[in-house]
Amino acid sequence: MMKSIKGVTGYNILGKIASGGMGTVYLAEQQGAESFRKTVAVKIIKKELLNNTESLDLFIGEAKLTADLVHQNILQVYQLGMTESGTFYIVMEYVHGRTVSQFMKRLQKRGIKIDIEMGAFLISRVCRGLAYAHRKKDREGNLLGIVHRDVTPSNIIIDYQGFVKLMDFGIAKALTMNTPDERKVIMGKLPYMSPEAAKFIGTDPRSDIFSLGLVMYELLTGYTVYNVKSINSLLEKMNKYRIKQPSRLNPHISARLEEIILKALEVNPDKRYQTAEEMLEAIEVYLYHDRYGPTNEKLARYIDEIYPEVNKDVVEI
């Protein structure tokens, strides 16, 4: 049964999608003239955060930053609104699909090893989204200097039609934003943090590449490189733990693909891929240099095999 969002006109809530640290996301229906209807997602900030200036700035900053990030591999934001009671909400694109985190759990539950090429293709689409965000400029032509800082399996979603989107720029930084000083405050999830972020050195786009490398490693091997719960444990592992060769955990990973993964995971940023475009090119050369490789359509068919019980044409409520 639909219900309206208190203090918001033009939207009806259809159901709850998820709840996170900043707010709750709902499946909603936008209504307009002549029976116009559009399925969207609405994220409403938690009431207890309204008086927290730092959290409120991050919530509002996310909407403002991503408003002009229009790319097929980035979840689009449509509107930042405020209810009559002063509660902020963000209206976003709704994606009918599963996060990479959910996808990996499904594979594990069914005892299935991931199709290596599909996994590499998925990561290449995130590279495309990051490349676009990293080089995005404002209307005057000035580089925005965006760093996502939260590239994790739960922030990448796979549409059932085979499209991959990076989402949740909630703790992203940009030159135009007033965000907490990362040389004093930890920003991001520990298991997917770059060495420079963990050591309070400060981040640039190469930090996102390291995080994506960690996601790629986990997706293709089934193992989390830094399965830690404290910053001290993370730093200790980064200083003492030598990352296992991915091919030892999954023999289907070729030498060339392993080289790509490990280059993204270089501790020294200067030895990593310097741009997401560079990492994207390396993956695409691997995928397409001698064959007709993965496509969105092939990924859609693969997802259909993993989730055969889902009606891909019907929005879940």
C-alpha positions, 0 to 999 in steps of 0.5 A: 500500500502506497503512502506519501512522504510527510511534507513532500508532494509528488512522491509516494512510498512503495517500500523500504530498500535499505537503511544506512549510516546517513539515512533510509532509502525507499522505493518511491513513485514520482507522480505528475500530470496526466497520470505520469509515474516514474519509479525512483529511490528516495533517501531520507536523512536520519532525524538524529543527524539533522542537528549534526552539522558535519553529517548534514553537510555530507548529506547535502554535499552528496546531492550537490556534487552528484547532481551533474554527474551524468554517466551510465556507470554512476547512479544519478541524483535528481533532486535535493529536497526538504520537507515542511518539518525541515528533513532533507531527502535526495531523489535518485535513480532507482536501479533494479538489481543487486549490489556486488556485495549481495552478488558475492554472497549469492555466489558463495551461498550457491557454491559458484565460482565467478566467471572471471571475464564477467568479473573483470568486465564488471570492474571495468565499468566501475573504472569508466564511472570513476574516470568520468568522476575524476576528470569532471569539471565545473561550468567554468572548466575547473577540475572538481577534484572528486575522490569517491573515498568509499569504493566498496562492494556495497556501493556498486550495483548491477542492474538486471539488464547488465549495467553497472553503477557506482553509487553513494558519494556520501563521503566523497571529497571535491575542491568545492566541498567543505569536508572533514580534514582527512589528515585528522579523520578516517573517511571510508570503510577499513577493509577497502581503504588505501594506505594513504587514507589509513595513514592520514596522508590524504587522498587523490584519485589513485586512492579510489584505484586501490580501493577498486583493486581490493574489490576486484581481488575479492570479487575474483578470488572470494577473499577479503584482503584486509578483513579488519575491524580497527585502524591499528589492525589495518595498518599492521596488516598493510605493513606486514602482510604480503598480498597473496597472488590472486591466481593461488586462490583462483587458478582461473585468473591468468597471469595478465589479469593478475598483473592488473590486480596487483598493479592496482594494489601497489602500496606506493601510489606512484607505482599504481595505475595513475588514472582510472582510464589507464586501469580501464584500458588494461582491463579492456585490452585483456578482455578484447585483444583476441576475442569477442569479450563481455558486454552488458547483454552478456552480463545480463544473461549471466546475472539471470543465471545467478538469480533465476527466481527474480522477474527481471522486468518487474520492480520489486517492492 
